[in-house]
């Protein structure tokens, strides 16, 4: 393998938006939150809620709204391990459980359309009427909707449109500055959307830091930014002319602001995906030295596109390494619809077939992820040895 915090503007915009929103008052920078995920918690389109239940640096998640799982523990439903976050029938039940009105209502569903349904509009308006600030990760920007603006102004709350990009005059074209980032850059890509790339990237970043290797995560989607990523951009909301440049800009800012040993870049969609092109901009803009590929062995067709056969890891690796000057250094598995024994068998099979290490970031030791990185970048291990000498 070749060797290779100032916040990104959009991440800053997430923090600062309450001071410039047309909707009304200023929201606190974090606080208590209820996550709305009706009919989707634990499913593909519930990925924002799923992610927040697993990890949130910015908000204290009090409960999740999904009547189909009401009364259950969110951690138990999601990963089989209770975490004390209850699932409620509706917003009224969530407020009653909290004992007071929480600071935020987070819209935790990520539908393919990126838009609110008529029923969902009314629920968001209900939350505004209770005095809750709104965190919206959809492509539909509520600060541009007169009904929401008027309602928020009346109650003095803020609406945070996380995906809303900066003005075009403030967006960045690709400049080549990515070559000034001298630490290893590792992108976590996948064979489909909503397959666990962000989760694996988050676990990998924490595991490296726990081992003494300073790692910084660059987010590329709304969920990572809501969780509290200090650097990043909601890439699928940026005009394509600027996507590579915005990706480059976020990585350069992470490098200059943190001086890390390694930068982990969250993937989006899949390079082979017929509907999502974000992976192309991630590969071009961040120019990763290495890629970790996320795959769901039991997923035979694409999640939101059931007529499309899912790619194999081998075909995706070939596509990635043909498209970009990079190398896939490991495979991570999404264990959906698999038993533990089946995960073990898949790990063994893929390691033999592909000749690279494989693991499941959620159910296997994070040390396996660290060893995956150290195997590709032995100089990181040597630096650790030198520090311990």
Phi and psi in degrees as a GROMACS rama.xvg file:
@    title "Ramachandran Plot"
@    xaxis  label "Phi"
@    yaxis  label "Psi"
@TYPE xy
-71.5932  148.081  UNK-2
-87.0742  132.713  UNK-3
-84.3459  137.843  UNK-6
-84.0531  154.582  UNK-7
-67.1907  158.237  UNK-8
-62.3394  -38.7684  UNK-9
-71.9635  -38.8545  UNK-10
-62.2955  -40.5517  UNK-11
-62.7132  -40.1008  UNK-12
-61.2122  -35.1969  UNK-13
-60.5199  -44.0816  UNK-14
-68.1697  -40.6668  UNK-15
-92.2036  -10.5388  UNK-16
-55.4986  -36.824  UNK-17
-56.9262  -26.5579  UNK-18
-79.7156  -11.5943  UNK-19
-127.768  1.85197  UNK-20
-68.0006  147.199  UNK-21
-79.6772  -6.07163  UNK-22
-81.1408  -21.787  UNK-23
145.242  -122.01  UNK-24
-75.1564  -178.947  UNK-25
-99.6663  129.143  UNK-26
-87.5292  149.486  UNK-27
-65.8757  154.791  UNK-28
-81.6956  80.352  UNK-29
98.8446  169.976  UNK-30
152.109  -165.425  UNK-31
-77.0143  148.384  UNK-32
-149.176  146.93  UNK-33
-109.459  135.997  UNK-34
-109.089  122.472  UNK-35
-87.4308  126.35  UNK-36
-150.273  40.1043  UNK-37
-54.0815  124.027  UNK-38
76.2096  4.27131  UNK-39
-135.323  -1.18778  UNK-40
-64.5358  131.952  UNK-41
82.8814  -3.68891  UNK-42
-105.642  176.201  UNK-43
-59.2202  -47.942  UNK-44
-76.3255  -3.35234  UNK-45
-95.8016  21.7481  UNK-46
-62.9027  -30.7355  UNK-47
-67.659  -46.4276  UNK-48
-63.6607  -42.7192  UNK-49
-57.4392  -45.5714  UNK-50
-64.4937  -40.7631  UNK-51
-68.3828  -33.281  UNK-52
-66.839  -35.2094  UNK-53
-79.316  -34.567  UNK-54
-159.338  125.52  UNK-55
-152.301  116.86  UNK-56
-89.5547  -25.5553  UNK-57
-92.5763  -39.3006  UNK-58
-117.827  146.286  UNK-59
-90.5568  107.113  UNK-60
-79.4856  115.228  UNK-61
-88.2076  -38.5962  UNK-62
-163.661  166.737  UNK-63
-121.185  140.553  UNK-64
-100.155  114.256  UNK-65
-161.929  101.731  UNK-66
-60.1205  -25.6938  UNK-67
-68.1172  -20.1007  UNK-68
-120.37  15.8645  UNK-69
-55.4806  137.953  UNK-70
91.624  -9.63609  UNK-71
-96.3396  164.919  UNK-72
-87.0248  131.596  UNK-73
-62.8112  -40.3666  UNK-74
-64.9704  -38.3066  UNK-75
-63.8032  -44.2547  UNK-76
-64.794  -41.4075  UNK-77
-79.7816  -47.0223  UNK-78
-129.827  2.85982  UNK-79
82.0777  6.62935  UNK-80
-128.89  117.593  UNK-81
-59.8591  142.75  UNK-82
-130.255  6.47948  UNK-83
82.3393  3.82984  UNK-84
-96.9529  115.127  UNK-85
-83.2105  153.812  UNK-86
-105.057  128.055  UNK-87
-112.207  160.441  UNK-88
-70.5025  -42.886  UNK-89
-155.808  -176.574  UNK-90
-66.1528  -39.1125  UNK-91
-60.1581  -41.8666  UNK-92
-66.3706  -37.0759  UNK-93
-66.3156  -41.0253  UNK-94
-67.4511  -41.369  UNK-95
-62.0524  -41.0939  UNK-96
-63.1202  -39.6323  UNK-97
-69.8928  -27.7231  UNK-98
88.8231  -12.3778  UNK-99
-160.281  170.296  UNK-100
-72.8916  119.831  UNK-101
-62.8932  161.667  UNK-102
-69.4935  -35.8958  UNK-103
-132.275  147.411  UNK-104
-113.473  113.71  UNK-105
-102.652  124.817  UNK-106
-79.7221  107.187  UNK-107
-99.882  10.0785  UNK-108
-98.5717  141.233  UNK-109
-123.935  74.0291  UNK-110
-70.1591  155.618  UNK-111
-58.0168  -35.1367  UNK-112
-68.704  -28.1555  UNK-113
70.2226  20.2846  UNK-114
-127.606  156.525  UNK-115
-79.5502  143.032  UNK-116
-82.8079  164.158  UNK-117
-56.3511  -40.1824  UNK-118
-64.4504  -42.8036  UNK-119
-64.9676  -35.2049  UNK-120
-57.3914  -44.6086  UNK-121
-66.7434  -35.421  UNK-122
-68.2964  -41.2906  UNK-123
-63.9667  -41.361  UNK-124
-63.9756  -35.6665  UNK-125
-61.5591  -43.7737  UNK-126
-63.2741  -41.5819  UNK-127
-61.3873  -42.3048  UNK-128
-62.1197  -28.1665  UNK-129
-79.8428  -9.91177  UNK-130
94.4919  22.6499  UNK-131
-94.6735  133.896  UNK-132
-68.5074  148.745  UNK-133
-110.14  130.294  UNK-134
-110.353  114.823  UNK-135
-118.693  117.968  UNK-136
-101.935  11.3644  UNK-137
-80.8635  170.011  UNK-138
-75.9319  -17.2967  UNK-139
-82.4067  115.52  UNK-140
-90.0604  112.798  UNK-141
-70.693  -23.191  UNK-142
-69.8095  -8.0024  UNK-143
-103.79  3.92283  UNK-144
-105.172  115.468  UNK-145
-56.4073  -35.5947  UNK-146
-64.7583  -43.1227  UNK-147
-71.7756  -39.4658  UNK-148
-61.3808  -44.6243  UNK-149
-64.7137  -43.9451  UNK-150
-64.1798  -42.0116  UNK-151
-68.6774  -38.248  UNK-152
-64.4045  -35.3012  UNK-153
-67.2311  -31.0395  UNK-154
-105.092  -4.04583  UNK-155
72.7464  29.2327  UNK-156
-105.536  167.544  UNK-157
-108.26  148.679  UNK-158
-114.455  123.185  UNK-159
-105.724  106.754  UNK-160
-88.5213  94.1237  UNK-161
-63.9625  -34.5211  UNK-162
-83.6687  -5.42572  UNK-163
-67.6206  117.351  UNK-164
-77.3303  165.275  UNK-165
-71.1213  168.787  UNK-166
-59.2876  149.044  UNK-167
-58.0049  -31.6772  UNK-168
-66.6322  -17.4937  UNK-169
-103.5  0.690399  UNK-170
-82.3473  160.195  UNK-171
-110.08  136.81  UNK-172
-87.7113  156.536  UNK-173
-61.541  136.274  UNK-174
-123.491  -16.0603  UNK-175
93.1817  -2.29448  UNK-176
-63.9867  -16.1482  UNK-177
-58.3495  -26.5387  UNK-178
-69.0063  -14.0787  UNK-179
-81.2501  -9.80271  UNK-180
-84.9969  102.395  UNK-181
-90.8324  -11.1146  UNK-182
-82.9675  161.054  UNK-183
-59.3757  138.792  UNK-184
-116.46  123.603  UNK-185
-122.891  120.789  UNK-186
-97.1891  137.554  UNK-187
-101.284  99.9372  UNK-188
-101.818  -179.315  UNK-189
-151.081  177.443  UNK-190
-98.2351  1.17717  UNK-191
-164.541  168.502  UNK-192
-78.3045  161.888  UNK-193
46.9556  49.9755  UNK-194
-117.42  -2.46423  UNK-195
112.12  14.7032  UNK-196
-62.96  -45.8754  UNK-197
-65.4185  -40.704  UNK-198
-61.7192  -46.9208  UNK-199
-63.5902  -41.9544  UNK-200
-61.9441  -39.7949  UNK-201
-66.3532  -44.2934  UNK-202
-65.6209  -41.5861  UNK-203
-62.6238  -44.2408  UNK-204
-61.005  -45.7402  UNK-205
-64.7002  -41.088  UNK-206
-63.5551  -40.5215  UNK-207
-64.8295  -44.398  UNK-208
-63.5478  -39.4376  UNK-209
-63.5251  -28.5073  UNK-210
-83.8715  -6.77339  UNK-211
97.6761  8.56565  UNK-212
-101.021  114.251  UNK-213
-70.8255  113.433  UNK-214
-121.472  143.055  UNK-215
-124.756  134.755  UNK-216
-95.9777  130.821  UNK-217
-104.705  115.527  UNK-218
-81.0226  151.915  UNK-219
-130.22  7.9725  UNK-220
-143.35  172.338  UNK-221
-65.1908  -35.5339  UNK-222
-66.1149  -44.3598  UNK-223
-60.2098  -38.6302  UNK-224
-69.0487  -38.7443  UNK-225
-65.4982  -38.2135  UNK-226
-63.7394  -24.3069  UNK-227
122.447  15.6165  UNK-228
-56.3015  128.837  UNK-229
-78.7721  -20.5297  UNK-230
-131.223  139.629  UNK-231
152.888  -178.437  UNK-232
-155.314  139.556  UNK-233
-78.8732  89.3647  UNK-234
-63.4821  -34.0531  UNK-235
-77.2361  0.300607  UNK-236
-105.136  0.170253  UNK-237
-93.8846  136.756  UNK-238
-55.1172  137.389  UNK-239
-57.9793  -27.6896  UNK-240
-57.9428  -28.3308  UNK-241
-108.934  -1.67892  UNK-242
-61.3113  -48.291  UNK-243
-62.1693  -41.3097  UNK-244
-67.0483  -40.0816  UNK-245
-66.6764  -37.0968  UNK-246
-64.8187  -46.7835  UNK-247
-58.9122  -45.2644  UNK-248
-60.5673  -42.5129  UNK-249
-64.2542  -41.8669  UNK-250
-67.8268  -42.0248  UNK-251
-62.437  -41.6111  UNK-252
-62.7306  -41.1346  UNK-253
-62.1958  -40.2604  UNK-254
-67.5621  -48.047  UNK-255
-71.7552  -30.2027  UNK-256
-82.2388  -27.6593  UNK-257
-118.685  -20.0566  UNK-258
51.0609  54.2955  UNK-259
-78.5264  167.307  UNK-260
-80.7615  -28.1878  UNK-261
-155.323  146.952  UNK-262
-115.945  128.825  UNK-263
-103.862  130.44  UNK-264
-114.836  121.372  UNK-265
-67.9375  134.658  UNK-266
-87.7926  167.37  UNK-267
-137.263  139.917  UNK-268
57.5589  -135.842  UNK-269
-156.583  147.93  UNK-270
-59.4762  -33.4642  UNK-271
-84.8026  -7.00547  UNK-272
-67.4876  132.731  UNK-273
-73.5014  -18.1528  UNK-274
-106.03  -24.8123  UNK-275
-117.765  125.97  UNK-276
-108.296  7.8828  UNK-277
-59.793  -34.4356  UNK-278
-61.1942  -32.0417  UNK-279
-63.5433  -41.176  UNK-280
-73.2814  -32.9406  UNK-281
-64.5924  -44.8843  UNK-282
-67.3787  -38.4152  UNK-283
-77.5487  -42.8588  UNK-284
-77.6686  -40.7637  UNK-285
-92.5994  -16.5841  UNK-286
42.2505  63.7186  UNK-287
-65.7257  142.452  UNK-288
-71.4966  -27.5996  UNK-289
-148.947  160.455  UNK-290
-132.568  135.713  UNK-291
-104.039  128.569  UNK-292
-103.511  128.929  UNK-293
-99.3554  133.281  UNK-294
-143.3  144.472  UNK-295
-110.572  100.638  UNK-296
-58.3887  -31.863  UNK-297
-84.5915  -6.11525  UNK-298
-89.3109  102.696  UNK-299
-86.853  -21.2008  UNK-300
-131.86  157.708  UNK-301
-62.5473  143.484  UNK-302
-53.8365  -53.602  UNK-303
-99.8359  7.68467  UNK-304
-137.723  75.4581  UNK-305
-63.6524  -14.2153  UNK-306
-85.3655  -6.79823  UNK-307
-104.799  123.378  UNK-308
-68.9566  134.531  UNK-309
-69.0068  143.741  UNK-310
-72.2547  159.79  UNK-311
-85.3729  158.2  UNK-312
-57.384  -39.105  UNK-313
-62.4522  -42.8427  UNK-314
-69.3952  -36.7654  UNK-315
-69.7584  -40.3114  UNK-316
-60.8912  -44.0626  UNK-317
-61.3059  -41.0543  UNK-318
-65.7211  -45.5467  UNK-319
-61.3951  -46.8879  UNK-320
-76.1154  -17.3108  UNK-321
-82.6548  -37.6205  UNK-322
-75.1951  -34.0772  UNK-323
-133.536  155.367  UNK-324
-82.5407  77.193  UNK-325
-150.651  176.457  UNK-326
-138.172  131.879  UNK-327
-78.6324  120.46  UNK-328
-104.21  -7.86864  UNK-329
-173.172  162.018  UNK-330
-120.87  131.917  UNK-331
-117.714  143.392  UNK-332
-108.169  142.266  UNK-333
-95.7448  120.095  UNK-334
-89.3908  17.8002  UNK-335
-55.0066  135.763  UNK-336
60.395  26.2269  UNK-337
-125.606  144.693  UNK-338
-81.2442  166.209  UNK-339
-61.6454  -38.3356  UNK-340
-64.9  -37.0468  UNK-341
-67.4996  -35.0269  UNK-342
-64.1254  -44.9487  UNK-343
-57.6634  -45.1037  UNK-344
-64.6839  -39.5518  UNK-345
-66.7108  -40.5584  UNK-346
-59.0462  -47.2467  UNK-347
-62.7643  -44.847  UNK-348
-62.2738  -47.206  UNK-349
-69.9745  -34.7888  UNK-350
-63.5283  -39.4407  UNK-351
-69.8647  -41.832  UNK-352
-70.7549  -43.1913  UNK-353
-98.4399  -19.8081  UNK-354
72.5919  24.222  UNK-355
-132.242  157.63  UNK-356
-67.4403  149.524  UNK-357
-136.169  150.86  UNK-358
-162.588  174.89  UNK-359
-116.808  114.083  UNK-360
-63.6667  -29.0926  UNK-361
-85.0943  -33.1263  UNK-362
-112.043  -3.60866  UNK-363
-117.503  165.43  UNK-364
-60.4026  136.204  UNK-365
-63.7459  -15.7394  UNK-366
-59.287  -29.7233  UNK-367
-65.2646  -35.4859  UNK-368
-67.4296  -42.2558  UNK-369
-62.6439  -44.5991  UNK-370
-63.9393  -31.7008  UNK-371
-60.0699  -44.0884  UNK-372
-71.827  -43.7008  UNK-373
-65.3366  -31.3457  UNK-374
-64.7923  -32.6169  UNK-375
-87.1552  -29.7582  UNK-376
-127.387  73.4294  UNK-377
-61.1132  -21.6227  UNK-378
-64.1204  -26.6972  UNK-379
-66.5087  -39.9362  UNK-380
-67.3528  -35.7016  UNK-381
-66.7568  -38.8196  UNK-382
-62.1525  -38.7309  UNK-383
-63.2485  -43.3898  UNK-384
-61.7929  -40.0466  UNK-385
-65.352  -38.2794  UNK-386
-67.8803  -32.7067  UNK-387
-83.0333  -9.56912  UNK-388
